[in-house]
Amino acid sequence: MLLSDLTGNPARVRSGLNLGVMLHRHSACNTPQQSVPTDMLRITRETDYGIVLMTALAEGESCSAAALAKQCQLPVPMVSKILKALTQAGLLLSQRGAYGGYSLARLANEISVVDIIEALEGPIAITECSSDDPQICVYHQQCSVSNHWNRINEAIRGALQNISLQEMSQLRPERRPPPSIATITIAQ
């Protein structure tokens, strides 16, 4: 992922990150799979599918795991696993019975992309030293950039927090400028 500083100069971030691999296989992206560059920030396939499932549920109807899997063209076991995790995180409600199924626990405009990502992957952290435990990185004491990773994490989290599930479920989202929090400046 390229991040820009205030001068507009791109700064390439190449780090091990807590956001895995994104594969586009779902119905919202019917293009053939292409090789994905390995030096970009990515989410896991499970999280990608979770966002797709949540956007399908944003239409307002309660839906079974099997019906959602069919609608989104995803494997039922994966859909069931994702729906269970989203329910445990409080983003979905599960109703048993003949007329049961899954539905959003809150309005679509009250659920953000970061809520879904963190429900399925945990807190956003693009490097190991971004965690609250300084012992996780052996180079923490002598690292000249370690203090900046939390700011970068918060900028990414803030940008994702500003995108609602309602916006994600729109066919053609309205164009708007990126949030200013996505701009990262590192003092010299």
C-alpha positions in Angstrom: 0.0 0.0 0.0 1.3 3.4 -0.8 0.9 6.1 1.8 1.6 9.8 1.1 3.2 12.3 3.3 1.9 15.9 3.3 4.1 16.8 0.3 2.3 14.1 -1.8 5.4 12.0 -2.0 4.6 8.3 -1.8 6.1 6.3 1.0 6.1 2.6 0.5 5.3 0.5 3.5 6.9 -3.0 3.4 6.2 -4.7 6.7 4.7 -7.9 8.0 1.2 -7.0 8.8 -1.8 -8.3 10.7 -4.0 -8.1 7.6 -3.1 -11.3 5.5 -4.1 -11.9 1.9 -7.0 -10.6 -0.2 -8.4 -12.8 -3.0 -11.2 -11.6 -5.1 -13.5 -14.6 -5.8 -16.9 -13.3 -4.8 -19.7 -12.2 -7.1 -18.9 -8.5 -6.6 -15.7 -9.0 -8.5 -16.2 -11.2 -11.5 -12.8 -10.6 -13.0 -10.3 -13.5 -13.3 -7.9 -13.8 -10.5 -4.7 -12.0 -11.1 -1.4 -12.2 -9.3 -1.4 -9.8 -6.4 1.8 -7.9 -5.6 3.2 -9.0 -2.3 4.3 -5.6 -1.1 0.8 -4.2 -0.4 -1.4 -4.1 2.7 -4.0 -6.7 2.4 -6.9 -8.3 4.3 -7.5 -12.1 4.6 -9.8 -13.9 2.3 -12.1 -14.6 5.3 -12.3 -10.9 6.0 -12.9 -10.1 2.3 -15.8 -12.6 2.3 -17.0 -11.2 5.6 -17.4 -7.8 4.1 -19.2 -9.3 1.1 -21.6 -11.2 3.4 -22.3 -8.1 5.6 -23.1 -6.0 2.5 -25.5 -8.7 1.4 -27.2 -8.5 4.8 -27.3 -4.7 4.7 -30.2 -5.1 2.3 -32.3 -5.7 5.4 -33.6 -9.2 5.0 -32.8 -12.0 7.4 -31.0 -14.7 5.6 -29.7 -18.3 6.3 -26.1 -19.2 5.9 -26.9 -21.5 3.0 -28.9 -18.7 1.2 -26.1 -16.2 1.8 -23.5 -18.7 0.5 -25.6 -19.2 -2.7 -26.2 -15.5 -3.2 -22.6 -14.5 -2.8 -21.2 -17.7 -4.5 -19.1 -18.7 -1.5 -18.6 -22.1 0.2 -21.2 -22.8 2.9 -18.6 -24.0 5.5 -16.6 -20.7 5.1 -19.8 -18.6 5.3 -20.9 -20.4 8.4 -17.6 -19.9 10.1 -17.6 -16.1 9.2 -21.2 -15.6 10.3 -20.5 -17.3 13.6 -17.5 -15.0 14.3 -19.5 -11.9 13.3 -22.3 -12.9 15.6 -19.9 -13.4 18.5 -18.5 -10.0 17.8 -22.0 -8.5 18.1 -22.3 -7.4 14.5 -25.0 -9.9 13.6 -28.0 -11.4 15.2 -28.8 -15.1 14.8 -32.3 -16.4 14.9 -33.0 -20.1 15.0 -36.0 -21.9 13.5 -37.8 -22.2 10.2 -37.9 -18.5 9.7 -34.6 -17.9 11.3 -31.3 -16.6 9.8 -28.8 -13.9 10.2 -29.4 -10.1 10.3 -27.5 -7.0 11.2 -27.3 -6.2 14.9 -27.2 -2.5 14.1 -28.1 -0.3 11.2 -25.7 -0.5 8.2 -24.7 3.1 8.7 -23.6 2.3 12.3 -21.2 -0.5 11.3 -17.9 0.5 9.8 -15.4 -1.5 7.7 -13.0 -1.5 10.7 -15.7 -3.1 12.9 -15.8 -6.0 10.4 -12.0 -6.3 10.0 -11.4 -6.2 13.7 -14.1 -8.8 14.4 -12.5 -11.2 12.0 -8.8 -10.4 12.4 -8.3 -8.5 15.6 -6.8 -5.1 16.0 -5.2 -3.5 13.0 -1.4 -3.6 13.3 0.9 -3.3 10.3 4.0 -4.4 12.2 4.7 -6.5 15.2 6.1 -3.5 17.1 2.8 -1.8 16.6 1.4 -3.8 19.5 1.2 -2.5 23.1 3.9 -5.1 24.1 7.4 -3.6 23.5 9.0 -7.0 24.2 7.6 -8.4 21.0 10.3 -6.8 18.9 14.0 -7.3 19.9 15.0 -4.1 18.1 12.4 -1.9 19.8 15.0 0.1 21.9 17.2 1.0 19.0 14.6 1.4 16.3 14.2 4.9 14.9 10.7 4.5 13.6 9.0 2.3 16.2 7.3 5.3 17.8 5.5 6.2 14.5 3.8 2.8 13.8 1.0 3.5 16.2 0.2 6.8 14.5 0.2 5.0 11.1 -2.1 2.3 12.5 -4.5 4.9 13.8 -4.5 6.7 10.4 -5.4 3.5 8.7 -7.9 2.5 11.3 -9.5 6.0 11.1 -9.8 5.9 7.3 -11.5 2.5 7.6 -13.7 3.7 10.5 -15.0 6.4 8.2 -16.4 3.9 5.6 -19.8 2.5 6.7 -21.3 -0.8 5.7 -24.1 1.2 4.1 -21.6 2.9 1.8 -20.0 -0.5 1.0 -23.4 -1.9 0.0 -24.1 0.9 -2.5 -23.6 -0.1 -6.1 -22.0 3.2 -7.1 -20.6 5.0 -4.0 -20.5 8.7 -4.3 -17.1 10.1 -4.9 -15.7 12.0 -1.9 -12.2 13.1 -1.0 -10.3 10.6 1.2 -10.4 11.5 4.9 -7.6 13.8 6.1 -6.6 11.3 8.7 -5.2 9.0 6.0 -2.5 11.6 5.4 0.6 10.6 7.4 3.4 12.9 8.3 6.5 11.6 10.0 8.6 14.4 11.7 12.3 14.4 10.9 
